[in-house]
Amino acid sequence: MRPLNAALWIASEELLTPARKALADLGVRVVFEQAALVNLQAALMRLAQARPDLVLVEIGELGDRMAQIFREIRGLPGSPAPVAVHHSADPEKILAAMRAGACEFVYPPLEANLRPAIERIAAELAGGRRQTTGGKTLGFFSAKGGCGATTVACHVAVELQRQTPHKILLADLDLETGLIRFFMKTKSEYSVLDAAHNIDRLDEHFWRALISNGMPRLEVIAAPAVAASVEPPQEESFRRVIRFTRTLYDWVIVDLGRSLSPRTMNALEEIDEGFLVTTLEVPALYQAKQLITTLLSSGYGSDRLRVILNRTPKRPEVTLEEVQTMLGLPVYAALPNDYVALNEAYTSGELLEPGSGLATAFARLAARIANLPEPRKRMRFSLLG
């Protein structure tokens, strides 16, 4: 059995002590403990940082909150497996836990009953068979205005839709610019602000009223069409929106705007991979270096941060190696400069058609992100030979 990390949300000492012992005997490391669910969101924030493989939750007093709590747990990075823990094998509690989304139900003696549950979870993880509702989240943000993070995010989302059978969300958290509404021609009058303002009653039915769907399996939630006059929601609300979307989509692509705002920093805690988009202009590279330093010093892992060079000229004045040395991170992708084709596409209200040099670069970037074979270049044929 591969080493696992576990979290404990157990208040009863008669369940907590044997749970600790059983996990220790199985070689499972406890990375987080919470006695009671007094502050759910604070506990979820700490859980997201701990990234456990499974969470043991005492369900005795949860009542109607059980489904919401299990859904929130599954929506965390890594999609931890919720394990219901109860004092007895009460048939009604077992049924309620399974309906709420628990992957296992255990009861005393925990020393005996936890072992098979843990072994099943470990085997499913090892074989890649565990079915989770936790999608992968990608965040795109620019070193400074005009570097093209929105353009990259839109084309990556469309390419993931073309290259995979998965369900994808493109979300706009750039409340100042909000260009995804224009680029993707969204029809919905609602925005991500409506989701954030109504986070406590956000469910799948409510969500369906907010999104726009112009392509199969690709849905969009835009930023407001104009600057919002209402009081902005708490920054934590946007983080909870991202966590909620994990439960509905395989891929969540988030446009985080430019630089680092409190909203961006908060949202990045829910982002599996952050893509910093910069150009080779000196001010952009300087700002990119500052952002990387800030993120790494705040605890955002370098293994989760990717650098994308956008609008790279054919004969750059600096080498890729020099850029990497300056930034302190490898360059994940270098996208060519094709301003004319991009401007023509936007003028006609479309994204790039597949086949051009830049469109092919976007296709390769999406394939690499999704760990897919590099797409073949589309060949153009003529009836005249």
FIZA-638817 format. One record per residue: x, y, z of N, C-alpha, C in turn. Coordinates in steps of 0.05 Angstrom, whole numbers, padded with zeros to 5 digits, always signed. Each point is the difference from the previous one (the first is absolute). Layout:
! residues N
XYZXYZXYZ;...
***
This chain:
! residues 385
+00017-00024+00000-00017+00024+00000+00018+00025+00000;-00005+00019-00018+00017+00023-00001-00006+00018+00024;+00019+00016+00009-00005+00018+00023-00022+00019-00006;-00018+00003+00020-00022+00018-00003+00001+00022+00022;-00013+00022-00006-00003+00022+00020-00030+00002+00006;-00006+00004+00026-00028+00001+00008-00005+00025+00017;-00025+00009+00000-00009+00021+00017-00023-00011+00018;-00002+00011+00024-00020-00010+00019-00018+00023+00008;-00026-00003-00005-00021+00018+00011-00017-00016+00019;+00011-00005+00023-00013-00017+00020+00000+00013+00027;-00023+00004+00012-00002+00013+00026+00000-00020+00023;-00012-00023-00004-00003-00019+00022+00026-00014+00006;+00009+00001+00025+00025-00012+00008+00000-00031-00004;-00024-00012+00004-00002-00029-00003+00003-00009-00029;-00003+00019-00019+00005-00006-00029+00028+00010-00008;+00008+00023+00011+00025+00012-00008+00024-00017+00007;+00001-00009+00025+00024-00015+00009+00004-00026-00016;-00021-00017-00004+00005-00024-00016+00005+00006-00029;-00011+00023-00011+00005+00007-00027+00030+00007-00004;+00011+00016+00019+00028+00006-00001+00018-00025+00001;-00007-00018+00018+00015-00025+00003-00001-00017-00025;-00025-00003-00011-00003-00016-00024+00016+00011-00024;-00001+00026-00003+00015+00013-00022+00030-00003+00004;+00009+00003+00025+00029-00004+00005+00009-00028-00006;-00017-00020+00008+00007-00028-00006+00001-00005-00030;-00016+00014-00015+00000-00003-00029+00021+00016-00015;+00015+00016+00015+00020+00017-00012-00011+00025-00014;-00025+00008+00007-00013+00023-00011+00007+00024+00017;+00010+00021-00013+00009+00024+00015-00024+00020+00003;-00005+00009+00024-00021+00019+00005+00012+00028-00003;-00011+00015-00020+00011+00026-00007-00017+00023+00010;-00023-00006+00011-00019+00021+00009-00020-00012+00019;-00006+00014+00022-00021-00008+00018-00018+00023+00007;-00026-00005+00001-00020+00020+00007-00020-00014+00018;-00003+00011+00025-00018-00013+00019-00029+00002-00008;-00009+00023-00009-00028+00005-00007-00001+00019-00023;-00022-00002-00016-00003+00018-00023-00013+00026+00007;+00014+00016+00017-00011+00025+00009+00002+00021-00023;+00023+00001-00013+00004+00018-00022+00008-00016-00025;-00019-00007-00016+00004-00018-00022+00020+00011-00020;-00003+00025-00007+00017+00012-00021+00029+00002+00009;+00004+00007+00026+00028+00001+00010+00012-00028+00000;-00015-00020+00007+00010-00028-00001+00006-00009-00028;-00017+00008-00019+00005-00008-00028+00025+00014-00011;+00005+00024+00008+00025+00014-00008+00024-00015+00009;+00000-00008+00026+00022-00015+00011+00003-00028-00014;-00023-00012-00006+00001-00026-00013+00012+00003-00028;-00007+00022-00014+00011+00004-00027+00030+00002+00001;+00011+00012+00020+00029+00002+00003+00013-00027+00007;-00014-00016+00017+00011-00025+00009-00001-00021-00022;-00020+00001-00018-00003-00018-00023+00000-00030+00009;-00019-00008+00017-00001-00028+00007-00012-00017-00022;+00005-00026+00001-00013-00019-00018-00028-00007+00008;-00005+00000+00026-00026-00007+00011-00006+00016+00025;-00026+00004+00005-00008+00016+00023-00021-00017+00016;+00007-00007+00025-00019-00014+00017-00018+00020+00014;-00026-00001-00004-00019+00019+00010-00020-00014+00018;-00002+00009+00025-00020-00010+00018-00027+00013-00008;-00020-00017-00007-00024+00010-00012-00024+00002+00019;+00004-00007+00025-00022-00002+00019-00018+00024+00002;+00013+00024+00000-00015+00025+00003-00002+00017-00025;+00007-00011-00023+00001+00016-00024-00028+00006-00011;-00017-00020+00001-00027+00004-00010-00001+00007-00029;-00015+00022-00007-00003+00008-00028+00025+00012-00012;+00020+00006+00017+00025+00012-00011+00018-00021-00012;-00006-00026+00003+00018-00021-00008+00007+00001-00029;-00020+00003-00018+00005+00000-00028+00018+00024-00008;-00006+00024+00011+00016+00023-00006+00029-00004+00008;+00004-00011+00024+00027-00003+00010+00016-00020-00017;-00013-00022-00007+00014-00020-00016+00006+00011-00028;-00019+00016-00011+00005+00013-00026+00023+00019+00001;+00002+00016+00022+00022+00019+00003+00027-00015+00002;+00000-00023+00015+00024-00015+00003+00009-00011-00027;-00018-00011-00015+00007-00011-00027+00009+00021-00019;-00009+00025+00005+00008+00022-00018+00027+00012+00006;+00013-00009+00022+00026+00010+00007+00022-00010-00019;+00023+00013-00001+00022-00010-00017+00007-00029+00006;+00002-00016-00020+00005-00029+00004-00024-00016+00004;-00023+00013+00004-00026-00014+00004+00002-00022+00021;+00005+00008+00026+00002-00020+00021-00025-00018+00002;+00004-00024+00009-00023-00019+00004-00013+00005+00027;-00026+00007+00001-00013+00003+00026-00008-00027+00011;+00008-00005+00025-00006-00025+00014-00018+00006+00023;-00025-00010+00000-00018+00005+00022+00006-00018+00024;+00001+00012+00024+00006-00014+00025-00024+00003+00018;-00010-00022+00012-00023+00001+00018+00004-00020+00022;-00016+00003+00022+00003-00017+00023-00010-00028-00005;-00018-00004-00020-00011-00026-00005-00007-00003-00029;-00006-00025-00008-00008-00006-00028-00030+00005-00003;-00008+00024+00005-00029+00007-00002-00007+00001-00030;-00019-00017-00009-00007-00002-00028-00008+00027-00012;-00015+00016+00016-00009+00026-00011+00024+00019-00003;+00019-00001+00018+00024+00017-00002+00017-00009-00024;+00002-00026-00004+00016-00010-00022-00012+00009-00026;-00026-00002-00003-00014+00008-00025+00003+00030-00004;-00003+00016+00022+00002+00029-00003+00028+00008-00007;+00021-00013+00011+00027+00006-00006+00007-00006-00029;-00009-00023-00010+00005-00008-00028-00013+00019-00019;-00025+00008+00006-00014+00019-00017+00013+00027+00001;+00012+00007+00022+00013+00026+00002+00027+00001-00014;+00011-00023-00007+00025-00001-00015+00024-00012+00014;-00005-00013+00023+00023-00013+00013+00009-00024-00017;+00026-00004-00001+00011-00023-00015+00002-00024+00018;+00001+00003+00026+00001-00022+00019-00016+00008+00025;-00010-00021+00014-00013+00004+00026+00013-00019+00020;+00011+00011+00022+00013-00017+00020-00011+00005+00027;+00002-00020+00017-00011+00001+00028+00017-00019+00017;-00002+00003+00027+00017-00016+00018-00006-00030-00004;+00021-00017+00004+00027+00008+00008+00015+00011-00024;+00010+00025+00002+00014+00013-00022+00026-00014-00007;+00013-00011+00020+00026-00014-00005-00004-00022-00021;-00023-00012+00000-00006-00022-00020-00013+00010-00025;-00019+00019+00003-00017+00008-00022+00013+00021-00018;+00019+00015+00010+00013+00020-00017+00019-00013-00020;+00012-00022+00007+00020-00012-00018-00011-00006-00028;-00022-00015-00003-00010-00005-00027-00008+00025-00015;-00011+00020+00014-00008+00025-00013+00025+00014-00011;+00021+00002+00017+00024+00014-00009+00013-00015-00023;+00000-00027+00002+00013-00016-00021-00015+00004-00027;-00027+00002+00001-00015+00005-00025+00007+00027-00012;+00001+00020+00017+00007+00027-00010+00028+00000-00011;+00019-00012+00013+00028-00001-00009+00002-00015-00027;-00015-00022-00002+00001-00016-00025-00012+00016-00023;-00021+00015+00005-00012+00016-00022+00018+00022-00008;+00013+00013+00020+00019+00021-00007+00024-00011-00016;+00010-00023+00008+00023-00012-00013-00006-00007-00029;-00025-00010-00004-00008-00008-00027-00013+00022-00016;-00002+00024+00012-00013+00022-00014-00029-00004-00006;-00013-00016+00017-00028-00007-00006-00020+00016+00017;+00010+00015+00020-00020+00013+00018-00014+00022-00016;-00026-00003-00001-00016+00020-00014-00005+00024+00019;+00010+00023-00007-00003+00023+00016-00016+00021-00015;-00011+00019+00016-00014+00022-00013+00017+00025+00002;+00026-00003+00005+00018+00023+00003+00015+00005-00026;-00009+00020-00015+00014+00006-00025+00026+00014+00005;+00016+00003-00021+00026+00014+00002-00004+00029-00007;+00012+00018+00016-00003+00028-00004+00026+00012-00010;-00002+00018-00020+00023+00013-00012-00006+00030+00001;+00019+00016+00010-00003+00029+00001+00020+00014-00017;-00009+00019-00017+00017+00015-00018+00000+00029+00009;+00024+00012+00003+00001+00028+00007+00025+00012-00013;-00003+00026-00006+00021+00015-00015+00020+00013+00019;+00025+00002-00009+00020+00014+00016-00008+00030+00002;-00011+00011-00022-00010+00027-00001-00022+00001-00021;-00014+00022-00001-00021+00003-00020+00010-00003-00028;-00015-00015-00017+00007-00003-00028+00018-00023-00007;+00006-00017+00020+00017-00024-00006-00015-00023-00013;-00027+00001+00003-00016-00020-00015-00010-00024+00015;-00002+00002+00027-00010-00023+00015-00028-00009-00008;-00017+00020-00006-00028-00007-00008+00000-00015-00026;+00016+00009-00019+00001-00013-00026+00009-00029+00003;+00021-00004+00017+00010-00027+00004-00021-00017+00014;-00013+00011+00020-00020-00016+00015-00023-00009-00018;-00010+00018-00017-00022-00006-00018+00008-00022-00020;+00023+00002-00012+00008-00019-00020+00007-00027+00013;+00011+00000+00024+00005-00026+00013-00026-00013+00007;-00020+00015+00009-00026-00012+00007-00012-00013-00025;+00001+00015-00023-00012-00011-00024+00015-00024-00010;+00027+00000+00002+00015-00023-00008-00004-00025+00018;-00004+00005+00026-00007-00023+00017-00027-00012-00008;-00018+00017-00008-00026-00009-00010+00003-00017-00025;+00018+00009-00017+00004-00014-00026+00015-00027+00004;+00019+00000+00019+00018-00023+00002-00008-00021+00021;-00019+00007+00017-00008-00019+00021-00030-00003+00000;-00010-00021+00012-00029-00004+00003-00011+00013+00026;+00016+00016+00013-00006+00010+00026-00018+00024+00000;-00011+00006+00024-00017+00023+00004+00017+00023+00011;-00002+00023-00012+00018+00022+00005-00015+00026+00007;+00011+00014+00020-00010+00027+00006+00021+00020-00004;-00007+00022-00013+00017+00024-00003-00012+00022+00017;+00015+00008+00021-00011+00020+00020+00017+00025-00001;-00014+00023+00001+00014+00026-00001-00001+00013+00027;+00023+00000+00014+00003+00015+00025+00014+00027-00004;+00004+00008-00025+00012+00026-00006-00023+00020+00000;-00008+00010+00023-00024+00017+00002+00005+00028-00012;+00025+00007-00003+00006+00027-00010-00002+00001-00031;+00008-00021-00014-00001-00001-00029-00022-00017-00011;-00002-00025+00009-00022-00017-00007-00003-00006-00030;+00023-00005-00013-00001-00004-00030-00011-00027-00008;-00001-00019+00018-00011-00026-00008-00028+00002-00011;-00016+00018+00012-00027+00004-00010+00000+00008-00030;+00019+00016-00008+00002+00009-00028+00012-00023-00017;+00022-00012+00009+00014-00020-00017-00018-00024-00004;-00015-00008+00020-00016-00025-00002-00029+00005-00007;-00007+00026-00004-00027+00008-00008-00021-00012+00018;+00003+00003+00026-00018-00011+00020-00027+00015-00001;-00021-00015+00004-00027+00011-00002-00012+00006+00028;+00009-00013+00020-00012+00003+00027+00005+00028+00010;-00021+00011+00012+00002+00027+00012+00012-00002+00028;+00004-00024+00011+00011-00003+00026+00030-00004-00001;+00012+00001+00023+00030-00001+00001+00009-00015+00025;+00027-00002+00001+00012-00014+00023-00006+00015+00026;-00006+00026-00002-00007+00015+00024-00026-00010+00012;-00019-00008-00017-00025-00012+00010+00005-00026+00015;+00019-00016-00010+00007-00024+00014+00012+00006+00027;+00019+00019+00000+00013+00007+00025-00019+00012+00021;-00018+00017-00009-00019+00013+00018-00020-00020+00012;-00004-00023-00015-00020-00020+00009+00013-00026+00007;+00025+00001+00010+00016-00024+00004-00014-00019+00020;-00014+00010+00020-00012-00018+00020-00024-00015-00011;-00012+00008-00022-00022-00015-00012+00007-00010-00028;+00026+00000-00006+00009-00009-00026-00002-00030-00002;-00016-00010-00019-00002-00029-00006-00001-00002-00030;-00002-00025-00010+00002-00004-00029-00023+00014-00015;-00024-00001+00012-00023+00013-00013+00004+00030-00003;+00009+00013+00022+00005+00029-00001+00023+00006-00019;+00020-00017-00001+00023+00004-00017-00008+00001-00029;-00018-00018-00008-00008-00002-00028-00012+00026-00011;-00011+00016+00018-00012+00026-00008+00021+00021-00005;+00025-00005+00009+00021+00021-00002+00018-00004-00025;+00002-00024-00009+00021-00006-00020-00010+00004-00029;+00019+00001-00018-00006+00001-00029+00013-00024-00013;-00013-00011-00020+00010-00024-00013-00001+00004-00031;+00023+00004-00012+00001+00004-00029+00012-00023-00015;+00014-00018+00014+00012-00024-00012-00006-00024+00017;-00002-00024-00012-00005-00024+00016+00021-00004+00021;-00008-00005+00024+00017-00006+00023+00018+00023+00009;-00004+00024-00011+00015+00023+00009-00020+00021+00009;+00001+00007+00025-00018+00020+00012+00017+00023+00010;-00013+00024+00000+00014+00024+00007-00016+00015+00022;+00014+00010+00020-00012+00019+00018+00017+00025-00002;-00012+00022-00008+00014+00024-00006+00002+00019+00024;+00017+00020-00003+00001+00022+00019-00023+00019-00008;-00007+00019+00018-00021+00019-00007+00005+00015-00026;-00021+00006-00015+00004+00015-00025+00010+00028+00004;-00008+00012+00022+00009+00027+00008+00009-00001+00029;+00016+00020+00008+00010+00000+00027-00024-00001+00020;+00001-00019+00019-00022-00004+00018-00002+00023+00020;-00025+00009+00004-00005+00022+00018-00007-00010+00028;-00005-00026+00002-00007-00012+00026+00025-00005+00016;-00003-00004+00026+00022-00005+00017+00013-00027-00007;+00026-00001-00004+00013-00025-00008-00002-00020+00022;-00002-00026-00007-00001-00021+00021+00027-00003+00013;+00001-00015+00022+00026-00006+00012+00017-00016-00019;+00026+00004+00002+00019-00015-00018-00003-00030+00003;-00006-00009+00024-00003-00029+00005-00023-00012-00016;-00020+00017-00007-00022-00010-00016+00008-00010-00027;+00019+00013-00013+00010-00009-00026+00015-00026+00003;+00014-00003+00021+00014-00025+00005-00020-00023+00003;-00022+00005+00014-00021-00020+00003-00014-00006-00026;-00002+00020-00018-00012-00005-00026+00017-00019-00016;+00027+00004+00000+00018-00018-00014-00002-00028+00012;-00002-00002+00027-00002-00026+00013-00026-00014-00009;-00021+00015-00002-00026-00011-00009+00002-00011-00028;+00013+00015-00018+00001-00008-00028+00016-00026-00004;+00018-00006+00019+00014-00026-00002-00019-00024+00000;-00022+00004+00013-00019-00023+00003-00016-00004-00025;+00001+00019-00020-00017-00002-00024+00016-00004-00025;+00026+00006+00000+00016+00000-00025+00025-00016+00003;+00010-00011-00023+00026-00013+00000+00023+00020-00001;-00004+00022-00014+00020+00021-00002-00014+00027+00006;+00013+00016+00017-00009+00027+00006+00023+00019-00008;-00005+00016-00020+00020+00020-00010-00008+00027+00010;+00017+00013+00016-00007+00025+00013+00018+00022-00010;-00012+00022-00010+00015+00024-00008+00002+00017+00025;+00024+00004+00011+00004+00014+00025+00008+00029-00004;+00002+00009-00025+00006+00028-00006+00030+00005+00001;+00007+00024+00008+00028+00008-00001+00011+00002+00029;+00027-00004+00002+00014+00004+00026-00013-00017+00022;+00004+00008+00025-00010-00015+00023-00017+00018+00018;-00026-00004+00001-00017+00014+00018-00007-00018+00023;-00012+00010+00021-00009-00018+00022-00019-00022-00011;-00017+00007-00020-00018-00019-00011+00016-00022-00015;+00020+00008-00015+00017-00020-00014+00014-00018+00019;+00013+00012+00021+00014-00016+00019-00018-00020+00014;-00024+00008+00007-00019-00017+00013-00009-00023-00019;-00005+00007-00025-00009-00020-00019+00021-00020-00006;+00025+00009+00000+00022-00018-00007+00003-00024+00020;-00011+00004+00024+00001-00022+00019-00017-00024-00010;-00019+00005-00018-00017-00022-00011+00010-00009-00027;+00021+00013-00010+00010-00006-00027+00022-00021+00000;-00004-00021-00015+00020-00021-00001+00026+00009-00014;-00003+00014-00023+00023+00010-00015-00005+00029-00007;+00018+00017+00007-00002+00028-00008+00019+00006-00023;-00011+00013-00021+00015+00007-00024+00004+00030-00002;+00025+00008+00004+00008+00028-00002+00007+00006-00028;-00015+00018-00013+00005+00007-00028+00015+00026-00001;+00022+00000-00014+00017+00024-00003+00010+00002-00029;+00010+00023-00007+00013+00003-00025+00030+00006+00005;+00015+00003-00021+00029+00005+00003+00006+00029+00004;-00020+00017+00002+00005+00029+00006+00012+00002+00028;+00019+00018+00003+00014+00003+00026-00019+00005+00023;-00020+00019-00002-00018+00004+00023-00016-00025+00007;-00008-00015-00020-00015-00024+00005+00017-00021+00014;+00024-00004-00009+00018-00019+00013+00007+00009+00029;+00004+00025+00004+00005+00010+00027-00023-00006+00018;-00025+00006-00010-00024-00005+00017-00004-00030+00004;+00006-00016-00020-00002-00029+00003+00018-00010+00022;+00024+00010+00001+00019-00008+00021-00011+00007+00027;-00011+00024+00003-00012+00009+00026-00023-00018+00008;-00017-00007-00019-00023-00017+00006+00009-00028+00009;+00020-00011-00014+00010-00027+00007+00011+00001+00028;+00016+00020+00007+00011+00002+00026-00021+00002+00022;-00021+00016-00006-00022+00003+00019-00014-00026+00004;-00006-00015-00021-00015-00025+00002+00016-00021+00015;+00025-00003-00007+00017-00020+00013+00004+00006+00029;+00003+00025+00007+00004+00007+00028-00026-00003+00016;-00023+00001-00013-00025-00004+00014-00008-00029+00003;+00017-00018-00011-00005-00029+00003-00012-00013-00024;-00005+00014-00022-00010-00012-00024+00023-00016-00013;-00003-00026-00002+00022-00018-00009+00010+00006-00028;+00026-00001-00004+00011+00004-00027-00010-00022-00019;-00007-00024+00011-00010-00021-00017-00028+00005-00011;-00013+00020+00011-00027+00008-00009+00000+00025-00017;+00023+00012-00004+00001+00025-00014+00014-00004-00027;-00013+00009-00022+00010-00003-00027+00004+00028-00013;+00021+00003-00015+00005+00025-00014-00005-00004-00030;-00016+00017-00012-00006+00000-00028+00010+00026-00013;+00018-00002-00020+00009+00023-00015-00019+00004-00023;-00013+00023-00001-00019+00005-00022+00012+00020-00020;-00010-00002-00024+00009+00018-00022+00031+00000-00003;+00011-00024+00000+00029-00004-00002+00009+00006-00029;+00018+00018-00005+00009+00005-00028+00017-00022-00010;+00002-00001-00027+00015-00022-00012+00030+00002+00007;+00010+00024+00003+00028+00003+00008+00001+00017+00025;-00005-00012+00023+00001+00015+00025+00028+00010+00007;+00001+00022+00014+00026+00011+00008+00013-00015+00024;-00017-00014+00014+00010-00016+00023-00007-00030-00005;+00016-00017+00010-00005-00029-00003-00019-00010+00021;-00012-00023-00006-00018-00012+00019+00014-00006+00027;+00025-00009-00002+00016-00006+00024+00004+00025+00017;+00005+00023-00013+00003+00025+00014-00025+00009+00014;-00023-00004-00013-00025+00007+00013-00005-00018+00024;+00005-00026-00002-00004-00018+00022+00018+00006+00023;+00025+00007-00005+00018+00008+00021-00009+00025+00015;-00010+00019-00015-00010+00025+00012-00024-00004+00017;-00019-00016-00010-00025-00005+00014+00002-00020+00022;+00020-00018-00002+00003-00021+00021-00019-00023-00004;-00013-00002-00023-00019-00022-00006+00004-00007-00029;-00005-00025-00007+00001-00008-00029-00024+00012-00015;+00005+00005-00025-00022+00010-00017-00016-00025-00010;-00026+00000+00007-00017-00023-00006-00007+00000-00030;-00005+00023-00011-00006+00001-00029+00007+00028-00010;+00008+00001-00026+00005+00025-00013-00018+00002-00024;-00018+00019+00000-00020+00003-00022+00009+00020-00020;-00002-00005-00026+00010+00018-00020-00018+00025-00002;+00012+00021-00012-00015+00025-00004-00015-00001-00027;-00026+00002+00001-00016+00000-00024-00023+00021+00004;+00008+00025+00004-00019+00021+00006-00020+00003-00022;+00009-00001-00025-00019+00005-00022-00022-00020+00000;+00006-00026+00001-00021-00021+00000-00018+00003+00024;+00011+00006+00023-00016+00002+00024-00019+00024-00002;+00011+00023-00010-00017+00024-00002-00022-00004-00021;+00006-00014-00022-00021-00006-00020-00022-00017+00012;+00008-00020+00016-00020-00017+00012-00018+00015+00019;+00012+00017+00017-00015+00015+00019-00018+00021-00013;+00010+00011-00023-00016+00020-00015-00026-00013-00010;+00002-00026-00008-00023-00014-00010-00016-00014+00022;+00008+00005+00025-00014-00011+00023+00004-00029+00005;+00024-00010-00008+00006-00029+00003+00027-00004+00014;+00005-00025+00008+00026-00007+00009+00015-00010-00025;+00026-00007+00003+00016-00010-00023-00011-00026-00011;+00000-00002-00026-00008-00025-00012+00024-00020+00003;-00006-00026+00004+00022-00019+00002+00016-00001-00026;+00026-00003+00003+00017-00003-00024+00022+00021-00002;-00005+00024+00010+00020+00021-00001+00023-00006+00019;+00022+00014-00003+00023-00005+00018-00007+00004+00029;-00013+00022+00007-00007+00005+00028-00021-00019+00010;-00020-00006-00017-00021-00019+00008+00012-00028+00006;+00020-00008-00016+00014-00025+00004+00015+00000+00026;+00012+00024+00007+00014+00002+00025-00019-00002+00024;-00023+00011-00003-00020-00002+00022-00009-00030+00003;-00003-00013-00023-00008-00029+00001+00021-00016+00014;+00026+00005-00006+00021-00015+00013+00001+00007+00030;-00004+00025+00007-00001+00007+00029-00022-00015+00015;-00024+00000-00012-00022-00015+00013+00006-00029+00003;+00012-00012-00021+00007-00028+00000+00020-00006+00022;+00019+00017+00004+00020-00004+00021-00013+00003+00027;-00017+00019+00004-00014+00004+00026-00016-00025+00006;-00014-00012-00019-00017-00023+00004+00015-00026-00002;+00027+00002-00004+00016-00025-00003-00009-00017-00023;-00005+00012-00023-00009-00014-00024+00023+00001-00020;-00001-00019-00020+00019+00001-00022-00002+00026-00015;+00022+00010-00009+00000+00025-00015-00017-00002-00025;-00020+00018-00004-00017-00003-00023+00015+00003-00026;-00009-00015-00019+00013+00002-00027-00009+00025-00014;+00018+00011-00015-00006+00024-00015-00020-00006-00021;-00021+00016-00002-00021-00005-00020+00011+00006-00028;-00004-00019-00018+00009+00003-00028-00022+00012-00017;+00008+00017-00017-00020+00013-00019+00004-00014-00027;-00022-00009-00012+00001-00013-00026-00013+00017-00021;+00008-00003-00024-00012+00013-00022-00009-00020-00021;-00023+00004-00011-00010-00018-00022+00018+00002-00024;+00015+00022-00003+00017+00003-00023+00028-00010+00004;+00005-00012+00024+00027-00011+00005+00021+00021+00007;
***
